Amino acid sequence: MKLSAILFALGLKLSLSARFDKTFRKKLLDVDCRIVIRTNDGRQAWTYCFRNCRVKAFPGASRKATAE
């Protein structure tokens, strides 16, 4: 449960930074990927999508992930 809360907070932080931090937005200009962070047993996972200078986070593992 703690890991899930931490990964949720990470997604929120990344998403807010992508909206309001100009330097972070500049770094996202060339980024187009999906990153999955999950436990070894695969029970908990979060996917972070970096696309069009935005970050979206959602629970679960994405099949289209470019990095795990």
trRosetta pair geometry for C-beta under 8 A, 3 or more apart (Angstrom, degrees):
i j d omega theta_ij theta_ji phi_ij phi_ji
1 4 5.7 -53 -151 34 33 113
1 5 6.6 32 152 -17 64 105
2 5 5.7 -57 -152 37 33 111
2 6 6.3 33 152 -19 67 106
3 6 5.6 -54 -147 37 33 112
3 7 6.3 29 156 -15 67 107
3 39 6.9 69 129 -66 165 111
3 44 5.7 111 98 106 122 158
4 7 5.9 -56 -144 39 29 108
4 8 6.3 34 153 -22 63 106
4 44 5.5 -114 -72 -148 91 132
4 46 7.8 142 -136 -51 60 114
4 59 7.5 18 -148 -115 102 119
5 8 5.6 -51 -147 35 31 115
5 9 6.4 31 154 -18 64 106
6 9 5.7 -54 -148 37 31 111
6 10 6.4 36 150 -23 64 104
7 10 5.4 -46 -145 32 35 116
7 11 6.6 38 154 -18 63 102
7 37 6.1 -166 -122 85 121 125
7 44 7.5 164 12 155 150 112
7 46 4.1 171 161 -4 131 149
7 57 7.7 -176 155 -177 80 131
8 11 5.9 -56 -155 35 31 111
8 12 6.5 30 150 -18 65 107
8 46 7.3 -154 -65 -103 50 146
8 57 7.4 151 -134 124 43 135
8 59 7.9 -14 -83 -69 91 97
9 12 5.5 -53 -147 37 34 113
9 13 6.2 36 154 -20 66 106
10 13 5.7 -55 -147 37 29 112
10 14 6.3 28 156 -17 65 107
10 46 7.6 127 66 99 115 155
10 48 7.8 -70 121 -77 106 135
10 57 7.3 155 95 -116 76 158
11 14 5.8 -55 -144 38 30 109
11 15 6.1 28 158 -18 64 110
11 46 6.4 -122 -49 174 126 136
11 48 6.1 -154 -106 -99 88 96
11 55 7.3 -164 -157 138 65 109
11 56 7.9 7 -166 161 109 29
11 57 2.5 -103 -144 53 129 173
11 58 7.8 144 -146 -34 157 29
12 15 5.8 -58 -145 39 27 110
12 16 6.2 22 159 -14 64 109
12 57 7.3 -87 -40 42 45 141
13 16 6.1 -58 -144 40 26 106
13 17 6.2 26 157 -18 63 111
14 17 5.7 -57 -145 39 28 111
14 18 6.3 31 155 -23 64 106
14 48 6.5 19 80 -148 164 129
14 55 4.3 -96 134 127 104 161
14 57 6.7 108 58 -45 121 123
15 18 5.7 -52 -148 32 30 113
15 19 6.8 24 154 -15 61 106
15 54 7.5 23 -136 -174 75 74
15 55 4.8 -132 -86 82 58 97
15 56 6.9 66 -100 -96 114 34
15 57 6.4 -107 -42 2 117 103
16 19 5.8 -58 -151 37 35 109
16 20 6.1 -14 168 17 71 114
17 20 6.8 -79 -130 54 24 80
17 21 4.5 -18 -164 17 71 130
17 24 4.6 -24 155 91 102 173
17 55 7.7 19 63 20 87 140
18 21 7.4 -19 -61 45 14 90
18 24 6.2 -106 -88 122 44 116
18 25 6.1 107 -159 -89 53 76
18 28 6.0 43 -128 -31 99 166
18 53 6.4 154 -172 160 100 62
18 54 5.4 116 143 -133 142 37
18 55 4.5 169 -26 5 149 98
19 25 8.0 94 -89 -76 5 116
19 54 7.8 40 -69 -120 74 79
21 24 3.9 49 97 18 118 115
21 25 6.4 167 90 -17 61 85
22 25 5.5 -56 -146 36 32 114
22 26 6.5 36 154 -23 65 102
23 26 5.7 -48 -151 30 34 114
23 27 6.8 34 150 -18 62 102
24 27 5.7 -54 -155 34 36 112
24 28 6.6 33 149 -19 66 108
25 28 5.6 -58 -150 36 35 112
25 29 7.4 64 149 -50 60 80
25 53 5.2 39 -158 -162 85 113
26 29 5.9 -19 -165 -19 40 115
27 31 7.2 26 137 -18 68 126
28 31 5.0 -72 -147 38 54 118
28 50 6.1 -135 -142 -168 100 105
28 53 4.7 117 103 -124 118 55
28 54 7.6 141 155 -5 149 21
28 55 7.4 -105 -119 -49 145 92
29 53 6.3 10 -86 -79 51 99
31 50 4.5 -38 131 138 117 130
31 51 7.8 -113 111 -79 75 35
32 50 6.7 -144 -112 103 20 81
32 51 5.3 59 -132 -110 74 76
33 49 7.9 -163 101 -147 39 48
33 50 5.4 11 53 53 70 106
33 51 8.0 179 24 -63 29 79
33 66 4.3 -91 -152 49 97 141
33 67 6.5 30 166 4 131 104
34 47 5.9 -4 -175 -173 105 105
34 48 7.0 159 -156 80 55 47
34 49 5.1 -16 -104 -102 85 70
34 50 7.5 -170 -80 22 36 70
34 62 5.2 -71 161 79 144 150
34 64 5.7 76 32 103 153 84
34 65 4.7 -111 106 -117 105 53
34 66 5.5 119 48 7 67 84
34 67 7.6 178 92 33 50 69
35 47 7.2 155 80 -156 43 56
35 48 4.8 -13 60 58 95 99
35 50 7.4 35 -3 -7 102 107
35 65 6.7 81 -127 -154 15 100
35 66 7.1 -47 -73 61 57 81
35 67 4.9 -16 -115 71 80 102
35 68 7.6 164 -163 -88 59 29
36 45 5.8 -1 -173 -172 102 113
36 46 7.3 165 -150 84 57 40
36 47 5.1 -23 -98 -100 77 76
36 48 7.8 -176 -78 19 31 70
36 61 5.0 51 -149 -137 140 80
36 62 5.9 -154 -73 34 114 82
36 65 4.3 -42 -14 -114 113 152
36 67 7.3 -177 27 94 68 53
36 68 4.8 -17 68 -112 101 77
37 45 6.8 165 86 -151 45 62
37 46 5.5 -7 58 57 93 88
37 48 7.4 32 -3 -6 102 108
37 68 7.8 159 -85 -161 31 55
38 42 5.8 24 156 -120 133 50
38 44 6.3 172 -147 95 69 53
38 45 3.4 -14 -97 -101 108 94
38 46 7.5 172 -74 19 67 51
38 61 5.7 -9 -61 -80 144 113
38 68 7.0 -32 25 -161 102 101
39 42 6.5 -121 74 -33 78 16
39 43 5.7 -20 57 44 131 80
39 44 5.0 63 -7 49 114 88
39 45 7.3 -114 14 -65 68 69
42 45 6.8 -11 -157 -43 57 120
42 61 7.3 -40 -153 -26 90 145
45 59 7.1 110 84 -174 59 61
45 60 5.8 27 83 -167 101 18
45 61 4.1 -11 128 -57 159 85
46 57 6.0 8 175 -172 113 100
46 58 7.1 170 -156 88 72 29
46 59 5.7 -49 -103 -111 72 48
46 60 7.5 53 -108 30 33 32
47 57 7.1 166 86 -149 49 53
47 58 5.7 -15 59 62 95 78
47 59 7.8 79 16 166 79 6
47 60 6.4 -31 -5 84 110 63
47 61 6.3 124 -59 -137 107 28
47 62 4.2 88 -121 -18 153 109
47 65 6.6 -121 -127 -87 107 106
48 55 6.2 -12 -172 -167 96 100
48 56 7.4 159 -156 81 48 44
48 57 5.1 -14 -103 -100 73 84
49 55 6.9 154 78 -155 54 47
49 56 4.5 -7 54 57 107 94
49 57 7.6 -165 19 -74 71 36
49 58 7.9 12 -5 11 107 98
49 62 7.7 94 -69 -50 98 165
50 54 7.7 172 -148 85 43 43
50 55 5.6 -11 -99 -102 68 79
51 54 6.3 -25 75 60 60 85
51 56 7.8 -26 35 12 98 104
61 65 7.0 -55 -175 -32 81 138
62 65 4.8 129 78 -54 94 86
65 68 5.8 72 129 -65 143 85
